[in-house]
């Protein structure tokens, strides 16, 4: 210990110079520590003296508090990161939902397509008549009835199959 320390009867009572050397701090830091609650044995700006045991306890308590604060900050950062990841996932799910189509929209679109196909298929007998003008009226009526009945049966079968597949 320094000569200023050896003048003290209690080896744990140290002066400002000893404290600045031990902790590698400036005199201003000692003043700031005093304002922050550093325990002082003799509070005289010229001859401050400190109980080294109390100073070390005080300093350790401050370090623990700082550590807890930093841990709290770390935990808060983890919570923030978790929230950010959840937000990102929510955005991705939202985008995926926009890429999917509701069943009602698909049914509606396919119903429209089937309607168009049905009209086109049901027009086959008329197209046959115009393609074969030599057919008698009776022959045309027979072809018309046979085509329409076959087409209607096929459409009915498709409709029935669709409902069976959906259930």
C-alpha positions as CSV (number, residue, x, y, z in Angstrom):
1,X,0.0,0.0,0.0
2,X,1.1,3.6,-0.5
3,X,2.7,5.8,2.1
4,X,-0.5,7.7,2.5
5,X,-2.2,4.4,3.4
6,X,0.5,3.4,5.9
7,X,-0.3,6.5,8.1
8,X,-3.7,5.0,8.9
9,X,-4.2,2.7,11.9
10,X,-6.7,0.4,10.2
11,X,-5.1,-1.1,7.1
12,X,-8.5,-1.1,5.3
13,X,-8.9,2.6,5.6
14,X,-7.5,4.2,2.4
15,X,-7.3,7.7,0.9
16,X,-8.5,9.0,-2.4
17,X,-5.1,8.4,-4.1
18,X,-5.0,4.7,-3.0
19,X,-8.6,4.3,-4.3
20,X,-7.8,5.9,-7.7
21,X,-4.7,3.6,-8.1
22,X,-6.5,0.5,-7.0
23,X,-9.5,0.9,-9.4
24,X,-7.5,2.7,-12.1
25,X,-9.9,5.6,-12.0
26,X,-9.6,9.4,-11.9
27,X,-10.2,11.7,-8.9
28,X,-13.3,12.9,-10.7
29,X,-14.6,9.4,-10.9
30,X,-14.2,9.1,-7.1
31,X,-16.2,12.4,-6.7
32,X,-18.9,11.0,-9.0
33,X,-18.9,7.7,-7.1
34,X,-19.3,9.7,-3.8
35,X,-22.3,11.5,-5.3
36,X,-23.7,8.0,-6.3
37,X,-23.4,6.7,-2.8
38,X,-19.8,5.6,-2.3
39,X,-19.4,5.0,1.5
40,X,-16.9,7.5,3.0
41,X,-15.3,7.3,6.4
42,X,-14.1,10.9,6.5
43,X,-15.8,13.2,4.0
44,X,-13.4,16.0,3.6
45,X,-12.7,17.1,0.0
46,X,-8.9,17.3,0.8
47,X,-8.5,14.2,3.0
48,X,-11.3,11.8,2.1
49,X,-10.8,8.4,3.5
50,X,-12.7,5.2,2.7
51,X,-13.1,1.8,4.2
52,X,-11.8,-0.5,1.5
53,X,-14.2,-3.3,2.5
54,X,-17.2,-1.1,2.2
55,X,-16.0,0.4,-1.1
56,X,-15.6,-3.1,-2.6
57,X,-19.0,-4.2,-1.4
58,X,-20.6,-1.0,-2.8
59,X,-18.8,-1.4,-6.1
60,X,-19.8,-5.1,-6.3
61,X,-23.4,-4.1,-5.6
62,X,-23.3,-1.5,-8.4
63,X,-21.8,-4.1,-10.8
64,X,-24.5,-6.6,-9.9
65,X,-27.2,-4.0,-10.4
66,X,-25.6,-3.1,-13.8
67,X,-25.4,-6.7,-14.7
68,X,-29.1,-7.2,-13.8
69,X,-30.0,-4.1,-15.9
70,X,-28.0,-5.5,-18.8
71,X,-29.7,-8.9,-18.4
72,X,-33.0,-7.1,-18.3
73,X,-32.0,-5.3,-21.5
74,X,-31.0,-8.6,-23.0
75,X,-34.3,-10.2,-22.1
76,X,-36.2,-7.2,-23.5
77,X,-34.1,-7.5,-26.7
78,X,-35.0,-11.2,-26.9
79,X,-38.7,-10.4,-26.5
80,X,-38.4,-7.7,-29.2
81,X,-36.7,-10.2,-31.5
82,X,-39.4,-12.8,-30.8
83,X,-42.1,-10.3,-31.6
84,X,-40.4,-9.3,-34.8
85,X,-40.1,-13.0,-35.8
86,X,-43.8,-13.4,-35.0
87,X,-44.7,-10.4,-37.1
88,X,-42.6,-11.7,-40.0
89,X,-44.4,-15.1,-39.8
90,X,-47.7,-13.4,-39.7
91,X,-46.9,-11.4,-42.8
92,X,-45.8,-14.6,-44.6
93,X,-49.0,-16.4,-43.6
94,X,-51.0,-13.5,-44.8
95,X,-49.2,-13.6,-48.1
96,X,-49.8,-17.4,-48.4
97,X,-53.5,-16.8,-47.6
98,X,-53.7,-14.4,-50.5
99,X,-52.2,-17.0,-52.7
100,X,-54.9,-19.5,-51.8
101,X,-58.4,-19.2,-53.2
102,X,-61.5,-19.8,-51.2
103,X,-63.4,-22.9,-52.1
104,X,-66.5,-20.8,-52.9
105,X,-64.6,-18.9,-55.6
106,X,-63.3,-22.1,-57.2
107,X,-66.8,-23.6,-57.2
108,X,-68.2,-20.5,-58.7
109,X,-65.5,-20.3,-61.4
110,X,-65.9,-24.0,-62.3
111,X,-69.7,-23.7,-62.4
112,X,-69.3,-20.9,-64.9
113,X,-67.0,-23.0,-67.0
114,X,-69.3,-26.0,-66.9
115,X,-72.2,-23.8,-67.9
116,X,-70.2,-22.6,-71.0
117,X,-69.2,-26.2,-71.8
118,X,-72.8,-27.4,-71.4
119,X,-74.1,-24.7,-73.8
120,X,-71.4,-25.7,-76.3
121,X,-72.1,-29.4,-76.0
122,X,-75.9,-28.9,-76.2
123,X,-75.4,-27.0,-79.5
124,X,-73.9,-30.1,-81.2
125,X,-77.2,-31.3,-82.6
126,X,-77.8,-28.0,-84.3
127,X,-74.3,-28.0,-85.7
128,X,-74.9,-31.5,-87.1
129,X,-78.1,-30.4,-88.8
130,X,-76.4,-27.5,-90.5
131,X,-73.4,-29.7,-91.4
132,X,-75.8,-32.4,-92.9
133,X,-78.7,-30.6,-94.7
134,X,-79.7,-33.8,-96.5
135,X,-81.0,-35.3,-93.2
136,X,-84.8,-35.7,-93.1
137,X,-86.7,-33.9,-90.4
138,X,-87.4,-37.2,-88.7
139,X,-83.7,-38.3,-88.9
140,X,-82.6,-35.0,-87.6
141,X,-85.2,-35.2,-84.7
142,X,-83.9,-38.7,-83.9
143,X,-80.3,-37.5,-83.9
144,X,-81.2,-34.4,-81.8
145,X,-83.1,-36.5,-79.2
146,X,-80.3,-39.1,-79.0
147,X,-77.5,-36.4,-78.7
148,X,-79.4,-34.4,-76.1
149,X,-80.2,-37.4,-74.0
150,X,-76.6,-38.7,-74.2
151,X,-75.2,-35.2,-73.3
152,X,-77.8,-34.7,-70.5
153,X,-76.9,-38.2,-69.0
154,X,-73.2,-37.3,-69.2
155,X,-73.7,-33.9,-67.6
156,X,-75.9,-35.5,-64.9
157,X,-73.2,-38.1,-64.2
158,X,-70.5,-35.4,-63.9
159,X,-72.7,-33.5,-61.5
160,X,-73.4,-36.6,-59.4
161,X,-69.7,-37.5,-59.4
162,X,-68.7,-34.0,-58.3
163,X,-71.1,-34.1,-55.3
164,X,-69.9,-37.6,-54.3
165,X,-66.2,-36.5,-54.5
166,X,-67.0,-33.4,-52.4
167,X,-68.6,-35.3,-49.5
